[in-house]
Amino acid sequence: MNEETKIRTEEVDHVETPPRARVSDVEEMPGETAGEKLTRKRDYLEGFLKQQPTQTAAGEPGGATYDAVIDALKEIYDPEIPVNIYDLGLIYGVEVSDGGHVAVTMTLTTPHCPVAESMPGEVELRVGSVPGVGTVDVNLVWDPPWDPQKMSDEAKLELGML
């Protein structure tokens, strides 16, 4: 262990107690009645309440196109397991570009999965049918390998694993 990574400890005999908050420490507002002192002051919320929500781009998570792609993926079910491929954790990533190009990175439960030939094609067809999507690339990857921990809680509940 070198000198930089050592943990140093210091022993102390006494630590001063921090001062306690007192009611008498509160600054008085001139002309304020007892009832006004107890009411919540709204000035701290003024800027927050005036702020308008920002619009999410269609391709970003929470955007219309992105959410529609996720909904389309949730309609595809693994034929051997009664859970959709999104909740099963087979979808590793969805990227939506401005031009309507969608790249889906996915895996399968095993390389020898019986639907290894048909599943990527089905994903491409379903995602391609989403309004606003032009082209779809499905990237089938094996690293990192799929494991049951990638499933959502809903999928685990459906399969009796939770």
ZAMARGU-4260 file (C-alpha; in steps of 0.2 Angstrom, whole numbers, plus 5000, padded with zeros to 4 digits):
<rodrens>
0) 5000/5000/5000 | 5008/5016/4995 | 5008/5033/5004 | 4993/5040/4994 | 4980/5027/4998
5) 4983/5026/5016 | 4968/5031/5027 | 4973/5042/5041 | 4963/5043/5057 | 4964/5056/5071
10) 4958/5054/5089 | 4950/5068/5098 | 4946/5071/5116 | 4932/5083/5115 | 4921/5091/5101
15) 4912/5107/5104 | 4893/5106/5103 | 4885/5116/5089 | 4874/5130/5094 | 4855/5125/5094
20) 4842/5135/5085 | 4832/5146/5096 | 4815/5155/5092 | 4823/5171/5098 | 4836/5170/5084
25) 4822/5172/5070 | 4822/5189/5062 | 4805/5198/5065 | 4796/5205/5050 | 4789/5222/5055
30) 4770/5223/5055 | 4768/5204/5054 | 4754/5197/5065 | 4755/5180/5074 | 4744/5171/5061
35) 4755/5178/5047 | 4771/5171/5055 | 4763/5154/5055 | 4757/5154/5037 | 4768/5147/5023
40) 4777/5160/5013 | 4774/5157/4994 | 4789/5168/4988 | 4801/5153/4987 | 4789/5144/4975
45) 4786/5159/4964 | 4800/5155/4951 | 4797/5137/4952 | 4778/5138/4948 | 4781/5150/4933
50) 4793/5138/4925 | 4785/5129/4910 | 4790/5110/4907 | 4802/5108/4893 | 4797/5098/4878
55) 4806/5082/4876 | 4813/5078/4859 | 4804/5064/4850 | 4819/5052/4850 | 4824/5055/4868
60) 4817/5044/4882 | 4800/5051/4886 | 4798/5058/4868 | 4784/5052/4857 | 4794/5041/4845
65) 4805/5033/4858 | 4790/5029/4869 | 4780/5022/4853 | 4796/5011/4849 | 4796/5004/4867
70) 4777/5001/4866 | 4780/4991/4850 | 4794/4981/4858 | 4782/4977/4873 | 4770/4969/4860
75) 4783/4956/4855 | 4783/4940/4866 | 4795/4926/4868 | 4786/4911/4861 | 4793/4900/4876
80) 4790/4912/4890 | 4774/4922/4892 | 4783/4939/4894 | 4787/4952/4882 | 4805/4954/4876
85) 4807/4971/4884 | 4802/4966/4901 | 4812/4950/4899 | 4828/4961/4897 | 4832/4956/4880
90) 4833/4974/4874 | 4849/4982/4879 | 4847/4999/4870 | 4836/5009/4859 | 4843/5024/4850
95) 4832/5036/4839 | 4840/5049/4828 | 4832/5064/4821 | 4829/5057/4804 | 4818/5043/4810
100) 4833/5030/4811 | 4831/5018/4825 | 4845/5007/4831 | 4839/4993/4843 | 4853/4983/4852
105) 4846/4966/4859 | 4851/4949/4864 | 4843/4932/4866 | 4842/4921/4881 | 4855/4909/4873
110) 4864/4909/4856 | 4855/4892/4853 | 4838/4900/4855 | 4825/4893/4843 | 4819/4910/4838
115) 4837/4917/4834 | 4833/4918/4816 | 4816/4925/4817 | 4816/4937/4832 | 4827/4951/4825
120) 4817/4951/4809 | 4801/4953/4820 | 4809/4967/4830 | 4813/4976/4814 | 4796/4974/4807
125) 4787/4980/4822 | 4798/4995/4826 | 4798/4999/4807 | 4779/5000/4808 | 4779/5014/4821
130) 4774/5031/4814 | 4789/5042/4812 | 4802/5028/4810 | 4811/5027/4794 | 4824/5014/4795
135) 4828/5001/4808 | 4844/4992/4812 | 4843/4978/4824 | 4860/4973/4832 | 4860/4956/4840
140) 4874/4955/4853 | 4880/4941/4865 | 4891/4952/4876 | 4885/4955/4890 | 4876/4938/4891
145) 4858/4938/4896 | 4854/4932/4914 | 4838/4932/4924 | 4843/4948/4934 | 4840/4958/4918
150) 4821/4955/4919 | 4809/4968/4926 | 4800/4965/4942 | 4784/4963/4932 | 4792/4949/4922
155) 4799/4941/4938 | 4782/4942/4946 | 4774/4934/4930 | 4786/4920/4931 | 4785/4917/4949
160) 4802/4922/4953 | 4798/4937/4965
</rodrens>
